[in-house]
Amino acid sequence: MVPPNTETGDNVQQQMAHDLAKKVNEQRQKTLIDDTDKLVKLAGELKDYVDKSNADVLSLDVIKKADQIEKLARSVKEKMKGPN
């Protein structure tokens, strides 16, 4: 018989799994916040580059910045889907 207020091995494992899942989700949320902050910054930089360019010439910096935004946006999208 299990004494009152004593967790069984299964309960301990379940609690540890729950705590680990919670930590993983908290880290994922922090990463999403950091990445979206980076996206906002990159978008501002892209706007500055586009504002400085003209209709005839798109600078290489604009293309590189757009590529960075695209890659980061895809990464954020995948992280939002969560673990599979």
C-alpha positions as CSV (number, residue, x, y, z in Angstrom):
1,M,0.0,0.0,0.0
2,V,1.2,3.5,-0.9
3,P,1.4,5.9,2.1
4,P,-0.8,9.0,1.7
5,N,0.8,12.0,0.0
6,T,3.5,9.8,-1.6
7,E,3.8,10.0,-5.3
8,T,4.3,6.7,-7.2
9,G,7.0,6.3,-9.8
10,D,4.5,6.9,-12.6
11,N,3.3,10.1,-11.1
12,V,6.9,11.4,-10.7
13,Q,7.6,10.5,-14.4
14,Q,4.4,12.2,-15.5
15,Q,5.2,15.4,-13.5
16,M,8.8,15.4,-14.9
17,A,7.4,15.0,-18.4
18,H,4.9,17.8,-17.8
19,D,7.6,20.1,-16.4
20,L,9.9,19.4,-19.4
21,A,7.1,20.1,-21.9
22,K,6.3,23.3,-20.1
23,K,10.0,24.4,-20.2
24,V,10.2,23.5,-23.9
25,N,7.1,25.6,-24.7
26,E,8.4,28.5,-22.6
27,Q,11.7,28.4,-24.6
28,R,9.8,28.2,-27.9
29,Q,7.7,31.2,-26.9
30,K,10.8,33.2,-26.0
31,T,12.4,32.3,-29.3
32,L,9.3,33.4,-31.2
33,I,9.3,36.7,-29.4
34,D,13.0,37.3,-30.1
35,D,12.5,36.2,-33.8
36,T,9.5,38.5,-34.3
37,D,11.4,41.4,-32.8
38,K,14.2,40.6,-35.4
39,L,11.6,40.5,-38.1
40,V,10.3,44.0,-37.2
41,K,13.9,45.3,-37.2
42,L,14.7,43.7,-40.5
43,A,11.5,45.1,-42.1
44,G,12.4,48.6,-40.9
45,E,15.9,48.2,-42.4
46,L,14.3,46.9,-45.7
47,K,12.0,49.9,-45.8
48,D,15.0,52.3,-45.3
49,Y,16.9,50.6,-48.1
50,V,13.9,50.7,-50.5
51,D,13.3,54.4,-49.6
52,K,16.9,55.2,-50.6
53,S,16.8,53.2,-53.8
54,N,15.2,54.4,-57.0
55,A,12.9,52.8,-59.6
56,D,15.8,51.9,-61.9
57,V,18.1,50.3,-59.4
58,L,17.4,47.8,-56.6
59,S,20.5,47.5,-54.5
60,L,21.9,44.1,-53.6
61,D,21.4,45.1,-49.9
62,V,17.6,45.2,-50.6
63,I,17.6,41.7,-52.0
64,K,19.8,40.4,-49.2
65,K,17.6,42.0,-46.6
66,A,14.4,40.5,-48.2
67,D,16.1,37.1,-48.2
68,Q,16.9,37.4,-44.5
69,I,13.3,38.4,-43.7
70,E,11.9,35.5,-45.8
71,K,14.1,32.9,-44.0
72,L,13.3,34.3,-40.6
73,A,9.6,34.4,-41.3
74,R,9.6,30.8,-42.5
75,S,11.5,29.8,-39.3
76,V,8.9,31.7,-37.1
77,K,6.1,30.0,-39.0
78,E,7.6,26.5,-38.4
79,K,8.1,27.3,-34.7
80,M,4.5,28.5,-34.3
81,K,3.4,25.1,-35.6
82,G,5.1,23.6,-32.5
83,P,6.7,20.2,-32.2
84,N,5.4,17.5,-34.5
